[in-house]
Amino acid sequence: MILFFFLTTIQDTLAERERLHRIKLREQKVIWDEEQRVLANRRTREQLLSLAKELNVPIPDDFDKQYPPV
């Protein structure tokens, strides 16, 4: 009987830890997705500036408004 209680307690503890871990991952995913979005925007901006420089194309006056530096 004591062994059954002990195993049940361990299962409950593990289930609770897993539930908390899943909640933490859900919260972190929002942060990770935002970080990836910022990095993608930064790369896009850098690529556009690099391409314009290579092709000797003037950068539009409103470039910083369209692609704000991050």
C-alpha contacts under 8 A as a table, 3 or more apart, distances in Angstrom:
res1	aa1	res2	aa2	distance
1	M	4	F	5.13
1	M	5	F	6.31
2	I	5	F	5.10
2	I	6	F	6.09
3	L	6	F	4.96
3	L	7	L	6.10
4	F	7	L	5.17
4	F	8	T	6.05
5	F	8	T	5.10
5	F	9	T	6.09
6	F	9	T	5.14
6	F	10	I	6.27
7	L	10	I	5.04
7	L	11	Q	6.17
8	T	11	Q	5.08
8	T	12	D	6.15
9	T	12	D	5.09
9	T	13	T	6.09
10	I	13	T	5.03
10	I	14	L	6.10
11	Q	14	L	5.11
11	Q	15	A	6.00
12	D	15	A	5.05
12	D	16	E	6.10
13	T	16	E	5.13
13	T	17	R	6.15
14	L	17	R	5.02
14	L	18	E	6.07
15	A	18	E	5.10
15	A	19	R	6.11
16	E	19	R	5.00
16	E	20	L	6.17
17	R	20	L	5.14
17	R	21	H	6.04
18	E	21	H	4.93
18	E	22	R	6.16
19	R	22	R	5.21
19	R	23	I	6.35
20	L	23	I	5.08
20	L	24	K	6.20
21	H	24	K	5.04
21	H	25	L	6.17
22	R	25	L	5.03
22	R	26	R	6.19
23	I	26	R	5.11
23	I	27	E	6.31
24	K	27	E	5.12
24	K	28	Q	6.08
25	L	28	Q	4.97
25	L	29	K	5.95
26	R	29	K	5.20
26	R	30	V	6.96
27	E	30	V	5.77
27	E	31	I	7.10
28	Q	31	I	5.10
28	Q	32	W	6.11
29	K	32	W	4.97
29	K	33	D	5.94
30	V	33	D	5.22
30	V	34	E	6.27
31	I	34	E	5.17
31	I	35	E	6.23
32	W	35	E	5.05
32	W	36	Q	6.20
33	D	36	Q	5.10
33	D	37	R	6.18
34	E	37	R	5.00
34	E	38	V	6.22
35	E	38	V	5.16
35	E	39	L	6.22
36	Q	39	L	5.09
36	Q	40	A	6.08
37	R	40	A	5.10
37	R	41	N	6.17
38	V	41	N	5.13
38	V	42	R	6.14
38	V	70	V	7.06
39	L	42	R	5.05
39	L	43	R	6.16
40	A	43	R	5.13
40	A	44	T	6.12
41	N	44	T	5.07
41	N	45	R	6.18
41	N	67	Y	7.97
41	N	70	V	7.75
42	R	45	R	5.20
42	R	46	E	6.20
42	R	69	P	7.17
42	R	70	V	6.28
43	R	46	E	5.09
43	R	47	Q	5.99
44	T	47	Q	5.10
44	T	48	L	6.14
45	R	48	L	5.20
45	R	49	L	6.24
45	R	67	Y	6.28
45	R	69	P	7.66
46	E	49	L	5.18
46	E	50	S	6.01
47	Q	50	S	5.03
47	Q	51	L	5.98
48	L	51	L	5.14
48	L	52	A	6.10
49	L	52	A	5.16
49	L	53	K	6.17
49	L	59	I	7.61
50	S	53	K	5.13
50	S	54	E	6.18
51	L	54	E	5.10
51	L	55	L	6.16
52	A	55	L	5.26
52	A	56	N	5.82
52	A	57	V	4.84
52	A	58	P	6.76
52	A	59	I	6.78
53	K	56	N	5.02
53	K	57	V	6.34
53	K	58	P	7.82
54	E	57	V	7.80
59	I	63	F	6.69
60	P	63	F	5.27
61	D	64	D	7.55
62	D	65	K	5.11
62	D	66	Q	6.28
63	F	66	Q	5.11
63	F	67	Y	5.82
63	F	68	P	7.60
64	D	67	Y	5.06
64	D	68	P	4.69
64	D	69	P	6.80
65	K	68	P	5.45
